[in-house]
Amino acid sequence: MSDKHPKPLVVDAPLSDAERLKRESNFLRGTIAEDLNDGLTGGFNGDNATLIRFHGMYQQDDRDIRAERAEEKLEPRYAMMLRCRLPGGIISPSQWLKMDRFATEKTLYRSIRLTNRQTFQFHGILKKDLKTVHQILHEVGLDALATANDVNRNVLCTSNPVESELHAEAYEWAKKISEHLLPQTHAYAEIWLDQKKLATTDQEPILGKTYLPRKFKTTVVIPPQNDVDIYANDLNFIAVAENDHLIGFNVLIGGGLSITIGDKTTHPGVAQEIGYVPAEKVLAVAEAVVTTQRDWGNRSNRKNARLRYTIERVGLDVFAAEVEKRAGVKLEPTRPFTLTGRGDRFGWVKGIDNQWHLTLFIENGRLQDYPHHPLKTGIAEIAKVHKGDFRLTANQNLIVAGVAESDKDAIEKIARDHGLLENISELRKNSMACVSFPTCPLAMAEAERFLPDFLTKVEAVMAKHDIADEHIVFRATGCPNNCGRALLAEIGLVGRAIGRYNLYIGGDRAGSRMPRLFRENIAEDEILSEVDKLIGRWAKERDGKEAFGDFVVRAGIVNAVTDPARDFYE
């Protein structure tokens, strides 16, 4: 960095109102406890509607009936979405059964949703039942702390059911990172678990009194699988092994996919390498990255507050040097690694420990009982007999892990009887959608309710072109916040309005290259027509087994996005 023209380390501008809210919250307490006793509304008042996010909840309403209720002079039907903290996505069958029962008895939708952040969430919890669910979580050793808002969220870890010893080591680091970066405030225990206020003063040595400038996402991945989509996350640790044991991690920082339509000061970003660290330095490096972002991140404009914008402003080298200084470590050159794909290994897979693992496809992560397909009941029935654990994947699927040879047939029968083991196309297995309507307040277009039927039409297109057995990484998200990670798909749909989407093409299968905008604000029939033409060309003109995203770039249909900060909108 030049001394003559130094780049600003801190944005010198008025703080956003979110900073005022956090500063005045008394370490995330606000008046949430008092609000719980307000029976005049089904929601939370003022700042509390935002503060509950730090406790793992979002206030939502059913948008399908919003207009009807307004016409009847009723407030929206408020209910909360609650997201569990589940580092690495591992949950025991006994824990699962408790969660299943709560979903059945206490939520409006009687469902469980597996998220692409490797956890589960409930939709439709009435305010009067919130304490109950937090206390049930606590009873079984879980919580919802720090799964939303300006904190480090649920830490992901490759679900890898094969290299069991290496996975166990990586999973332990995911848990340690999660615990190390958690908020230290006692507010969660006081409000939800009825624990007495401690005499000590709250302190947040890592997150600070006003927490982070914006959300922060962390992953741990075991190559060659990139099933946690590392390039979409703020902080990523790529496991490096010797003799089948983990010795350290390559570190990548600064990924993120949210944009604002029409605002080119916002752009997505892919995580960038800063070096290698031995395993014993992981927590120090994680803390250093978080505290540097805490101190240097943009607290004026929340649209530019994620880590990628901080790195863009100060420079990657400057940021990495500060991380080294704070962590007391010298980053070594990145060790070689290869990432080949992001999909899950479906069906039965045998691990090196001679245990079996069954990966079940859960379309868009929605576990509920459908006619002739009682999926939610099926998982509960498996939980009643399973002696291993469940692993939730970052692709919204579920692994029945650690099954003995003698138990395989019984578990497979339950899965088949409940519609959990059916023939699924490769295209559908590599698809994903966010929740969107009716519960997400940010939704602009359908995603979860749109994608299944649309994929049926795309499957017909692929069959017409004699490539029904091939796959494309296909994702849909209901708004440009990109919870469905459409901006790391080979074909991505980003919602613009009801029934209309931006069509992006040209990402790669490994998840390291973003797609480019191909058609803007088009309806379903137009999307299908464009996809038909593109798949037709791919089937005829591809080079051997060339992937769809690579083909459309090589064929010049779109230019590759090589530097999202500079060429995403070109």
LINPE-V45085 format. One line per field, one symbol per residue. burial: b if it has 16 or more other C-alpha atoms within 10 Angstrom, else e. A space follows every 50 residues. Layout:
# LINPE-V45085
burial=???
This chain:
# LINPE-V45085
burial=eeeeeeeebeeeeeeeebbebbeebebbbbbbeebbeeeeebbbeebbbb bbbbbbbbbbbbbeebeeeeeeeeebbbbbbbbbbbbbbbbbbbbbbbbb ebbbebbeebbbbbbbbbbbbbbbbbbeebeebbbbbeeeebbbbbbbbb bbbbbbbbbbbbebbbbeebbebbbebbebbbbbbbbbbebbbeeeeeee eeeeebbbbbbbbbbbbbbbbbbebbbbbbbbbbbbbbbbeeeeebebbb bbbbbbbbbeeeeeebbbbbbbbbbbbbbebbbbbbbbbbbbbbbbbbbb bbbbbbbbbbbebbebeebbebbbebbeeebeebeeeebebbbbbbebbb beeebbbbbbbbbbbbbbbeeeebbbbbbbbbbeebbbbbbbbbbbbbbb bbbbeeebeebbebbeebbbbeeeebbbbbbbbbbbbbbbeebbbbbbbb bbeebeebbebbeebebbebbbbbbbbbbbbbbbbbbbbbbbbbbbbebb bbbbbbbbbbbbbbbbbeeebbbeeebbeebbebbbbbbeebeeeebbbb bbbbeeebbbbeebbeebee
